[in-house]
């Protein structure tokens, strides 16, 4: 077997192996989820975050609070 034939066969094996790997591990293009479809668990987490970090809407925070000295 000549060197050229060996190189061509090796190149074909590498290309076919790479193609199989890409097909096995990469998602097809049409299966991406819609950004508008939020799972229920994410909605519950967002609600919990809003309740935790949302603050008190009835408290007036415009003028701030006077700080006491540390001494």
C-alpha positions, 0 to 999 in steps of 0.5 A: 500500500502506498503512502498516499492511499494510507493518508487518504484512508486515515483522513476518511476515518478521521472525518467520519469519526468527527461527523459521528461525534458531532451528530451524537453530541450536538443538539439538532437546530430545531430543538431549542426551547422558546425563551417565552416557555418558562418552566414552573420551577423557574417561575416559582424561584422568580416569585421567591426572589421577588418576595425576598429581595423586593423590599417593603413597598409601603415604607418611605425610603426617599429621605433616607435614615440618619446614621448614628455615630459609631462612638 
